[in-house]
Amino acid sequence: MATSNKNQIYGQIIINNNEPNFNGDEILYISIRDSLRHEIDCIELGSKIIHLSKGQSMPIKFQCLYDPTKACMKFEEIKTIPGGITLAATIERNETILYINNTNIS
């Protein structure tokens, strides 16, 4: 779940039915993206890296700043298009993906 507030996204990561056992060497990557252009890579509008601690439990709260001027068109217009702005969340341990999710936030 993510909420937008004046160039900032905040929310929390919840993994249903699976309480992960974090060792303290995991990293949560959050990325806000202009995902409108399907034929080429997304444009990253903002990102955040969070180092998880040993024994950390769900939910994992986050906030991430973004720059709407990096979008391929006017930000207010792209927000009205389903899938135009997305939030990507990935948890990795030693470059192995443990969790990945992309969410439409338009």
VMD Tcl script that draws the C-alpha trace (Angstrom):
set ca {
  {0.00 0.00 0.00}
  {1.31 3.46 -0.88}
  {-0.01 7.00 -0.48}
  {1.21 10.09 -2.33}
  {1.75 13.41 -0.56}
  {3.38 16.39 -2.38}
  {6.28 14.61 -4.13}
  {6.51 11.95 -1.45}
  {5.18 8.40 -1.36}
  {4.76 6.61 1.94}
  {3.37 3.24 2.86}
  {4.25 -0.17 4.21}
  {5.34 -3.56 2.92}
  {3.27 -6.50 4.13}
  {3.92 -10.10 3.09}
  {0.67 -11.96 3.77}
  {0.74 -15.45 5.28}
  {4.51 -15.41 5.47}
  {6.38 -13.78 8.36}
  {9.91 -13.52 7.00}
  {12.93 -14.21 9.17}
  {15.37 -11.41 8.38}
  {19.07 -11.99 9.12}
  {20.06 -8.33 8.97}
  {21.77 -8.53 5.57}
  {18.64 -7.86 3.51}
  {18.03 -4.68 1.54}
  {14.66 -3.18 0.59}
  {14.72 -1.20 -2.66}
  {11.81 1.19 -3.29}
  {11.42 2.88 -6.68}
  {8.78 5.29 -8.00}
  {8.55 4.96 -11.79}
  {6.98 6.48 -14.86}
  {5.90 3.16 -16.40}
  {3.86 4.54 -19.28}
  {6.29 3.72 -22.10}
  {6.07 -0.05 -22.57}
  {8.68 -0.44 -25.29}
  {11.58 1.00 -23.25}
  {12.77 1.06 -19.64}
  {10.79 2.92 -17.01}
  {11.89 6.37 -15.92}
  {12.86 6.38 -12.24}
  {11.32 9.40 -10.52}
  {12.69 8.57 -7.07}
  {14.17 5.74 -5.04}
  {15.05 4.70 -1.51}
  {17.28 1.95 -0.10}
  {16.46 0.57 3.36}
  {18.78 -1.87 5.15}
  {16.68 -4.30 7.16}
  {17.68 -5.33 10.66}
  {17.95 -8.80 12.16}
  {14.58 -10.00 13.40}
  {12.72 -7.09 11.78}
  {9.03 -7.87 11.44}
  {6.19 -6.81 9.16}
  {5.00 -4.31 8.24}
  {8.07 -2.45 6.96}
  {7.21 1.25 6.75}
  {8.81 3.46 4.10}
  {8.73 6.92 2.60}
  {10.31 7.98 -0.67}
  {10.71 11.37 -2.33}
  {10.28 11.66 -6.10}
  {10.71 14.29 -8.81}
  {7.58 14.56 -11.00}
  {9.44 16.68 -13.58}
  {11.39 13.57 -14.70}
  {8.20 11.97 -16.11}
  {7.81 11.67 -19.90}
  {4.75 13.95 -19.88}
  {2.97 16.26 -17.45}
  {2.81 14.44 -14.14}
  {-0.83 15.37 -13.45}
  {-1.79 13.80 -16.80}
  {0.26 10.63 -16.40}
  {-1.28 10.04 -12.94}
  {-4.70 9.67 -14.57}
  {-3.54 6.77 -16.78}
  {-3.77 3.30 -15.14}
  {-0.24 1.93 -14.75}
  {1.31 5.30 -15.57}
  {3.02 5.70 -12.20}
  {4.12 2.57 -10.33}
  {5.92 1.72 -7.11}
  {8.40 -1.16 -7.24}
  {9.49 -2.86 -4.01}
  {12.20 -5.52 -3.90}
  {13.83 -7.23 -0.91}
  {17.17 -8.88 -1.66}
  {19.72 -10.88 0.31}
  {23.16 -11.27 -1.29}
  {21.69 -10.33 -4.69}
  {18.98 -13.01 -4.37}
  {15.41 -11.69 -4.66}
  {13.27 -12.64 -1.65}
  {10.26 -10.44 -2.45}
  {9.22 -8.34 -5.42}
  {6.09 -6.34 -6.15}
  {5.02 -3.63 -8.57}
  {1.95 -1.57 -7.67}
  {0.00 0.95 -9.70}
  {-0.21 4.24 -7.79}
  {-1.75 6.38 -10.54}
}
mol new
graphics top color blue
foreach p $ca { graphics top sphere $p radius 0.5 }
foreach p [lrange $ca 0 end-1] q [lrange $ca 1 end] { graphics top cylinder $p $q radius 0.2 }
display resetview
